[in-house]
Amino acid sequence: MNKDIYILQELGKQYAQSMADPVNEKRKKLHTAVNDLTPIRPIVLINEVPWNEFNHENALKLSCTNPYLRSVERTLRQILYQWNHFPGDMILPDYFSVPKIVHSSGIGIDVEEHTIATELENQIVSHEYFDHLETVDQLERLHSPVITYDYRETIRQFDLLSDVFQDTLPVRMQGLEYHVVPWDDIVRYRGAANLLMDLLERPEFMHAIIEKMTSIALDTIRQYEELNLFEPSQLSIHCTSALTSDLPKKDFDPDHVRARDVWGRGAAQIFASASPDMHKEFDINYMIRSLAPFGLNYYGCCEPLHTKIDLVEQIPNLRKISISPWADIDIAAEIIQRKYVLSAKPSPSNVASSQLDLQVIQKELAHLTGACSKNNCSYELILKDISTIGHNPENLVKWEKCAMAMVN
């Protein structure tokens, strides 16, 4: 245990030195300006890194033996490695966070699946889901979960790390985000083919499912508020920047953080295969209710939304729209302009090969930044969903340098 503590203290000193860098405050201003729709320049972020492909890097090798402290060591090493090699506009908060530990009783059904992995250490696997939401009887099993806050374990971890880091690195309990992505969940309960066929053949049944899932989401949001689980000082909302001068609200009470003090996020990736009319009928009409409690909202993930922005605009308090690699950036930028933050997602496939083609990357980034600049957009470049880097960490280093040169 003493060895583990020493290792974390040394890493904590490195983190403290990095978080004191004045560049953090400069980047906070950049993030805030983008999300306030008054950009200084676009920001660049890299998330969802395949750390399993960095296993030959000495700076990432773990030495702690206590399971919890080993997980803290892993977090610190990954943060510091990215800070030193491909930071983009990443921000280091002036504390180490201990997330509030939350348990859910579940909603009455579970996911059953078959997976195939190409690499044992890679979390990205192929999924085949078995249908457990096919009948009215199965639908009736759905119910709101009971959310409980494990304060005892959270404070135990907080106290332990406070003792470990002592005066070197402040430790802070961190609240949570809540994502309203019911169709992502329904896919996992049913399978994609069954879901899509029933949208056509059994629309009433699918309306009954999404109505139930909407009620579950609203009740979960209520419980998060009652348990004071939301994080009012959000740095991110699902891989994108969350800093804004518009949140939390002016009447904010830190002892009772409301949904209206934080960002909400919605998405319906399966509707990439659906028409705008079907997307509106089965998702947006329900998302309007589910996201209404939040102060600001971010909508979208991998689904191409360039032909559906007029639908997404119906969501209350909308501030940010995801424009994925499968969307037409020219159409999206022309429609969005300065009304919302355009969260542009360069293709992660461009860093997937062991040999990087910088010309391809430069061409894509020039297209994205050119379309956004032409239309006076407030935008961010988010490289995420990185399933592989061809086992070559240098790919992310080169991509980051290229992106930062482009936005500067």
N, C-alpha and C positions, 0 to 999 in steps of 0.2 A: 504493500500500500504506500509506503514511503517513497518507493521508486516511482510509482504512478503519480503521486503528488508532485514530485520533482519535475517529471516530464511535463505535466500540465502547467506548472508554474513557469517553466521556460517558454512554453508555447504562448502562455498568457502574456508574458513580457513582450514577445514578438507582436502579438495582436495589439497590445496597448500602444506600442510604438507606431504601428501602422495606422491605428485609428486616430492618432494624434496628428497625422499628416494633414496639412491645411487643404489638400485636394478634396477631402471628404466634404468640407463645407462648401466648396465650389461646386461639387457635383450635386449636393442637395439643392442648391439654387437652380441648377440645370433641370433636375427632375421636377421640381415644383413648378418651374416656368412652363414646361411641356404640359403638365397636367392641369395647369391653370389656363391653358390655351394662349399663353403669351410667351412663346418659346424664345430662348436665347440661341440655342442650336439643338438639333436632334440628339438624343442620347442612345447609347449602345449598351446592351446587356446580353450576357451569355448565361444560359440556365440549362438545367437538366443535362448535365455533363456525364458521359459514361465513364465514371471514375474507375471502373473495373479494367479499363484499358491503359491505366497509368501505373500498373502494379510494379513496373521496373524503376519507378522514380523513388529515390531514397528519401526525399522529403515527405513522402506519403506513407512510408512504412510505419506500422503501428507497433508500439512497445508496451503499452499498458496491459495489465492482466485482469484488473477488475472490469467486468462487462460494461457497467455504466460509464466508468471513467474512460474506457477504451472507445466508447461511442462519442464521448466529448472530444477525445484526442482526434478521432477521425474527422469530426466537424471542423476543428481548429486547423488541422493540417490541410484540409481541402480549401478552406477559406483563404489561408495564407498562400497556398500554392497558386490559386487563381489570382489573388491580389498581386503576386510577384510575376506572373507569366502572361495572363490574358484577362486583365481586369475590366477592360472597356470603361464604362462609367459606374462600376459597382461602388457601393457605399458600405463602409464598415460602421455600424452603430457604436456608440461609445459605451457599450456594455456587452456582456455575453448573456444570451437569453436562455431562460429555462421555460419552455412552453408549458402552459397549463395542461394538466393531464385530464382527459375527458373520456368517459366511457358511455357507450350507448347500448341499450337493451336490444337494439335491432328493430326491424319493421315487420317481422313475421315470416320472411322467406330469406333464403340464403342463395348465394351464387354457387352453382356447380359447373365445373368446367374441366376441359382437357387442354393441357398446354404442351407446347413443343419449344424447346430452347436450343439455340445454336451454340451458345456458350453458357456454361453453368453459372458463371459469376455475373452474367448480364441480366439485369432485371427486365429487359425488353424481350418478351416471348410472344409466341402465337397463341391465341385463345380460341377454343371451340366451346361455346356456351350451350348448356342444356336448358330447355324451356321449362321453367317452374312458375310461369304466370300465363298459362294458356287457357284456363277455365275460370268461370265465375266463382267457383268454390275457392280456387287459389287466390283470386283477387280479394275475396272477403277475408283472407288471412292478414292482409296488409293493415298495419296500424301505426300510429305515431310512436316513435321510440321514447324511452325514458332516458334523458341525458343526466349524467351525474358528474360532478366535478370532484376529482380525487385530490382534495386540498392537502391531505396528509402526505401523500407521496410527492406532490409538487413541492411542498415546503421542505420535505426531506432532501430532495435534490437541490433545491435552492440553498439550503443551509450548508450542505456538503460542499458545493462549489464556492460558496462565499468563504468557507474556511480554506479551501484549496488555493484560491486566487488571492485571498486576503486583501491587501491594499493595492495590488497590482492591476486588477481588472474588475470593475464593478459587475455585479450579477443582477439580473432583473427578470422577474416573472413576466412572461409574454403571453398575451391573449391570442385568440385564434381568428382565422378567416372562415367564412362560410360560403361555399359555392353551391349555387342552385343549378344542378345539371341532371335533372330527372331522367332525360332520355339516355344519357350515358349509363345511368344505373339500370334502366329498363332493358337496354341492350344486353347487359350482363346477366339479367334475370331470364331473358328470353332467347337471345341469339339474334344476330342482325337480320337474317333471312326471314325468320318468323315474324319479327317486328314489322319489317317493310311490307310483307304480304298482308298482314292484318290491317295495316293502315288503309289498304285498298279494299280488302274483303270484309273486314269487321270494324268499320270506323267507330260504331257506337261503343264497342268493347274497348277500343283504344282510348276513346274519350274518357271512359270510366277509369281506366288505369291512370291517365295523366291527371285527372281530377283528384284521385286519391293521393298521388304523389305530390301534387300541389298543396293539399291539406297537410301532408306530412312535413313538407318544407316550411310552411308558415308556422306550424306548431313547434318545429325545431328552432326556428328563429326566435320565437317567443321564449323558449327555455334558455337559449343562449343569453338573451337579455336578462332574464330573471336570475341567472347564475353569474352574471357579469363576466362572460367569457370572451367577449369581443375585444380586439386590440385597437385602441384609439390612435396609436402612433404607428400606423402601418408604413413600412418601407416598400412593401410589394403587394401586389394582388395577382396571384398565379403567374409568376415569372416576369411580370411587368412592373413598372414603377407605380407607386401609390402616393408618393408625397404630393400634397396639395395644400394650399392655404384655405381651401373650402371645407376641410374636415380636420378635427371634429367640429360640430356646430358650436355657435357662440354660447349656448346655454348648456354645454357639455358638463357632465358630472362624472369624474373619474371613478366614483364608487358605484355608478350605474350607467355603464356604457350601452347606448342604444344602437340599434341597427342604423338609425339615421346619422350616427356619428362616424360610420365606417363605410368602406366600399363593399358592394355586392358584386357577384359575378355569375353570369349565366352562359350557357352554351347548349347546343344540340347538334353534335357532330354527325349523327346518323342522318340528319336532314340535308346533308350534302347531296344525297340521292333523291331529294324531294323537290317538287315545284314550289315556287313562292307561295301559292295559295295554300298548299298543304302545310308548309312551314308555318304560315300564319295561323291556320286553323288549329293545329295540334301542338304548337310550341309557343309562339309569340303571344297568343291570346291568354295563355296560362302564365307565361313569364311576366307579363304586365302585372299580375297580382303577386307573384312570388318575389319580385325584385322591388316592388313599391316601398317596402319598409326601409330600404337602404338610402343613405345620403347621396352616394354616387354609384353608378353602375358601369361595369365593363362587360361587354357581351362578345361571345365568339371564341372559337379555338381553331381547329383545323378546317372547319367547314368554310367553303368559299362564299363570302357574303356580298360580293360586289353587285349582284343583281337583287339583293334583298335589303339594302340599307334603308329604304323607305319603310320596311316592316320593322326593322330593328329600332328605328327612331321612335316607335310607339312606346318603347320601354321607358318608364318614368326615371328621371334623374340620370339619363344616359350621358356618359362622359367619354367613354373609350370603346372603340370597335376593333376587333381583331381582323386583320387582313392577311390571310394565310398564304403559303406558297402556291396554292391552287386558285387563288383569286386573281382577278385582273387589276393590277395596281393602278393603271391609267384610269379605268372607269371609277374605281373606288375613290381615288384621290380627287377626281373632278367633282364627285358628289359630296364627299365629306368636307373638303376644304378646311376651314377653321372652326367648323361647328363642333367637332369632337376630336379627341386624340386618335390618330391613326396608328394603331399598333402593328407595324409591318413586320412580317416574319420571313426573313430570308430562308432559302431552302437548306435544311441540314444535310441534304444529300450531297451538297457541294464540299462538305468536309469529311465525307464517308470513305473516300478512297485513301489508300496509304500514300499515294502521290497526289498532292494538291495541284489543281489547275487554277492558278491565280487569275488568269485571264477570264475564266468563267465567273469567278467570284467578283472580280472588278466590274464585269459587264452587268451582272445581276444587281449589285449594289448601286451602280450608276443609274440603272433603270429605276430602282426604288426611290433613291434620293432625288432623281430628276423629276419624276412624276409628282412627288410630294412638294418639292420646292416650287415647281411650276404652278401648283394650285394653292400655295401659301398654307400648307398643312402644318399643324403641330403634331410631330410624329416621333416615334421611337423605333429603333431597329432591335428586334429581339431574336437572337439565335437560340432556339430551344428544340425539344424533341430530338436530341442528338443521340440516335441509337448506337452509332459507331463513329469513330474517327479513324478507322482503318488501323487501329493500334498505333497511331502516330500522334502523340500529344502536340507536336509542333504544328499540326494543322490548325488548332485553335489559336496558337500564338500568331500565326501568319494571318488568319482570318481577322483576328482582333486588330492587328496593325493596319490591315487594309480598310476595315470599317471605320476605325478612328481617323485615318487620314481622309477618308471620304467626307465624314461629317464635320471635320475641322476645316 
